[in-house]
Amino acid sequence: MNKKKRSLLSYYKPYKGLLALDLFFAMMGAGVSLILPLIVRYITNKVIYQESEAVWNTIVSLTIVMVGLLVLELACNFYITYWGHIMGARMEYGMRNEIFGHYQKLSFAFYDNQKVGQLMSRVTNDLFEITELLHHGPEDVMISLIKILGAIVILWNINVRLTLVVVLFLPLIFCFALYLNRKMKRVFKENRVKMADINGQIEDNLSGIRVVKSFANENIELEKFKEGNNRFLQTKRNSYFYMGTYHSVLNAMLTGVTIAVVLTGARLLTTSAMEVTDLITFLLYIANFTEPVKKLINFTEQFQNGYSGYVRFQEIMEIEPDIADRREAKPLGQVEGQVEFEDVSFRYEENTEIVLDHINLQVPAGSYVALVGSSGGGKTTLCSLIPRFYDVTSGQIRIDGRDIRDVTLKSLRENIGIVQQDVYLFAGTVMDNILYGKPDASREEVIEAAKNANAHDFIMELPEGYDTDIGQRGVKLSGGQKQRISIARVFLKNPPILIFDEATSALDNESERVVQESLEHLAKDRTTFVIAHRLSTIRNAERILVLTENGIEEQGTHEELMALHGAYEKLYNM
């Protein structure tokens, strides 16, 4: 079965045993609740008219039976509550793994158009509602149907006319519930969208809290949040209006059933068409009858919540990764590092302008190539095509003569190291972040990588050295320190191909000098692409490419390009 087109019911498959037992105990518990009023009827109809000694013996026997039924009901309810929730939690665990794993497969193009908070909402809020439905739904339906149908059968055998009074109310109750549920379905879906918007806004604000505070814009952020929160409140108000109507009218209808039974029963009593004990039994069953009717109708509300969450879950799962391994893809194997662009064109989306147009480029293994040009010229895009963060629109990129689309993504990216201007460090220790380059590396290998990146000395000055917690995104470190840890991470990875994406442009002069030294050490004997913001940092490059909207407009060494008095000279003089 295609995982992306799974039905909601298919998630029960690994838990068929648990589900069967859950439904079995739900059925048993419902059966117990149907038996108890019959025992009361037997006592009031038969037992109280027996001789005193026989009465006592019968009451003792019935007490033992009722205590036994009580214990059985307790055991059934415990299983339903404990193991039913365990089943739901396991389903949630599996679905959360499924959607998170799918997130990992989706390309940059997907994330370019998404908000992190909304994606998080699908992993948390939506999945909780789905698994509440998957857990409670079957047992609630089972319990309700057994109690309702069982009560109707028993009542029919006691008094047909009074049972018809009860049965006539059911179509009205369910028609009303179905009508309101159509209204609620729409507002519940709106609630989910608005909740995801709020999550996105919170994530955006907290991620940029330092920018917010540096501009003293807390009040502006609060106002923006209030607007989103007000929209959410309005959709909640709509949903609560329908819920209020739904529950109040439903309760009135169920109370109306009791009133109708009492009035009809009283009439039947006056004509001796019914015994008092039968009316008492009827009222006991009505009390037992209304609770499952409510539960069955509440299930429809739960279904709307859970299914709208499942629809949003499926929306993500049905998105095919636009960058994936071909069926015949093979591992890249030993890499020398020769990179070739053949007639490569690229645009981000259909009907958008071309970013790269018919690029041809050959980079021998071990070369040091710098890319310069005005902002928007396609430098970062060109480098992003090498590890297949995006796929070429046309043409080919080859590494050691092999089309990168014919090799596995994992092996391709394992052979490419990237140092970016905007360094991302994970919450955790210095050791954790360097190990990200090679998770199975030894402590000695990590320290050696840090030394190569000129990071060891400052790391040892931290309170706990390599075991120092650096905070969210490395907030406890300076820009130069964060950059050197990211370089140490790449040193540990030890790839044959490197991409430096303006890796020093955000640093002060002193930090830039140290980081530049680390980068040059890292680039030795590796195929290296450097996207340069400060042209002074790439004067010694073996080859400099000038990218403009016309493609590679100029290429050569610094001296050769300056002698051309063209685009490079203008950039350099700027």
Secondary structure, 3 states (H helix, E strand, C coil): CCHHHCCHHHHHHHHHHHHHHHHHHHHHHHHHHHHHHHHHHHHHHCHHHCCHHHHHHHHHHHHHHHHHHHHHHHHHHHHHHHHHHHHHHHHHHHHHHHHHHHHHHCCHHHHCCCCHHHHHHHHCHHHHHHHHHHHHHHHHHHHHHHHHHHHHHHHHHHCHHHHHHHHHHHHHHHHHHHHHHHHHHHHHHHHHHHHHHHHHHHHHHHHCHHHHHHCCCHHHHHHHHHHHHHHHHHHHHHHHHHHHHHHHHHHHHHHHHHHHHHHHHHHHHHCCCCCHHHHHHHHHHHHHHHHHHHHHHHHHHHHHHHHHHHHHHHHHHCCCCCCCCCCCCECCCCCCCCEEEEEEEECCCCCCCCCEEEEEEEECCCCEEEEECCCCCCHHHHHHHCCCCCCCCEEEEEECCEEHHHECHHHHHHCEEEEECCCCCCCCEHHHHHHCCCCCCCHHHHHHHHHHCCCHHHHHCCCCHHHCECCHHHCCCCHHHHHHHHHHHHHHHCCCEEEEECCCCCCCHHHHHHHHHHHHHHHCCCEEEEECCCHHHHCCCCEEEEEECCEEEEEECHHHHHHHCCHHHHHHHC
